[in-house]
Amino acid sequence: MRIGLIYDTFDAYPWTDDAPPDADAEYEPAETVDALAAAVEHLGHTPVRVGTAFDLRERLDAGLALDAAINIAEGARSRNREAYAPILLEMANIPCLGSDALTLSVTLDKAWTKDLVAAAEVPTPPHRVYGTAEAVDPNDLLPFPLFVKPRYEGTSKGITPQSRVDDLAALRRAVERITTAYDQDAIAEGFVSGGGEFTVAVVGHAPPEALPVLQRGVEPTTGIGLHALEHRGAPTADEDWDYELRGTLDSALEEHLQTLTLRLFDTLDCRDFARADFRVDAEGQPWFLEVNPLPTFNPGDTFAIVAELMGRDYIEYLAEVFERGLRRLALV
């Protein structure tokens, strides 16, 4: 089969003068695309490097023929940006691995996602959404500390040490920064501390499989996940941060995190692959933070680390993940 690869590399971001410095943080290095292509070749198929959703649109108009596609394209600026490629593929009747446009759009909205998973009895910190700093009502505040981030972003975009706030003035400053720099709502949620931060990847479909849980380091002073402070384009990315691993990842906690992840995977109708992030409080209670149905396949990130933990070659394992998706689509 000819399998199209839809992706955004760092050099493809459509920069504007007012874009925040971490605007392209969700995009990928060339090594990620190479890994996708190698996995497709490992299955005996032909990878077709298409590029961005805009490249896909132009090439479809020019007659591009594909038997299937693997989409990791993030798009830019719009809250519907992650739906661009899946919609084009659906309109062209090209089967696509991964979640569809509706799931990608809903899960990019952190507020809607939290409401949906809470209804499915997955614990998530209470939150408020603010369109402006002036909208912060001092008579309707959640207990401090709070954590403030953009409503429609991923890969820790918009997060700095000042994202954790401990009073009304700091909350308003954080909301002002997000709504101004990112031109979108800010979401403020209860800051969970005491028991560590964890990420859980899922692969497959009907039934999905939760992979071994990974623990993340947190910065000791703020308690913010180290990965968030070091993400591409962050003003603090080049600082020499200390970190610590809080809490203990025992078998009971790992099983609980995996169970919650599978529940939200089904609730949000994710397909083939995703990754969910949690924090655990001092009493050992996990709290869902967010889910990413367009996770990175960077050879130095989550899926590659999990493959190494399982003693698997990364390309071979990634090929297996994609083959499951092709089976779901009845293509193999």
C-alpha positions, 0 to 999 in steps of 0.5 A: 500500500501507499501510506501517506504521512501527514506531519508538521516539521519545525521549518513548516510553522507559519510564523507571524510577528505576534506569534508567541516564542513557543508557537511551534512547540507541537511540531516535529523534528525530521527524525520523527518523520524518518521513524514513521517512514521506517515503520511503514517500510518495515511493514512492507508498504511505501511511505509517501511523505506528504507534509502539512495539511495544506500540502495535503490539500494541494497534492489531493487537488493534483491527484495524489493517490493513497491507500491510507494515511498516518496523521500527526499534523497539528495545524496552526492557530485555530482551535479546529487546527488538528481537524484539518488533515483528518477532514481532508482525508475523510472527504477524499475517502482515504482511511486514516490511522488515529483519532478522527476530526471530532475527537481531535477538536474536542480534546484540544479544548481542555475545558470540554475534555475535563467536563467529559472525563469528569462525567465518566468518573475520571477525577480531574481538578476543578477549573474556571475559564477566563476570556480576560483578566477582568473576567476573574471574579474574586467572589468565585475563586477556586482554592489556591494554588491554581495552574493557568494555561491556554485552553486550546494548546498542547506540548506545554505551550504557554507554561512558565514558572508563573503558571502556578499562582497563589493569589488573585493578583498572580491569577490575573497576571497569568490570565492576562499573559495567556489571553494576550499572547495566545489570543484565546481563553485561559483555563485555571485549574486546581494545582495538584501536588504531593504525589508526582506526575505521570504519563500513560500511553495507549495503543490499539483499539477494541480493546485498547492497551495501556502501556507501562506508566512513565513518571516525570520529574518535577521542578522542586520550587514550583512543583511544575513538571520539568518537561513543561519548563523545558519545552521548545520555545519556552523562556525557561527552556535553556535554564539548568533546572533541578528536578525530583521524582515525587511519590512512588509508582507501585503496581497498584498506582500503575494499574489505577492510572492505566484503568483511568486512561483506558476509560477516558480513551473510550469516553473520548472515542480515541483510536489507535494511539494517545497519551494521557497526563496525570498528577497524584496528590499527597493521599495517592489520588490520581487527577487527570490533566489532559490527553493527547490523541496526536502524541509525538513519535519522536525517537527520544520521547514517550513511545520510544522510551516505553519500547525500550522499557519493554526491550523492543526495537522502536521501529519494529514496535512502532510498525506493530502499533501502525499495523493494529491501526491498519487492522482496525481499518480492515486494510490488512 
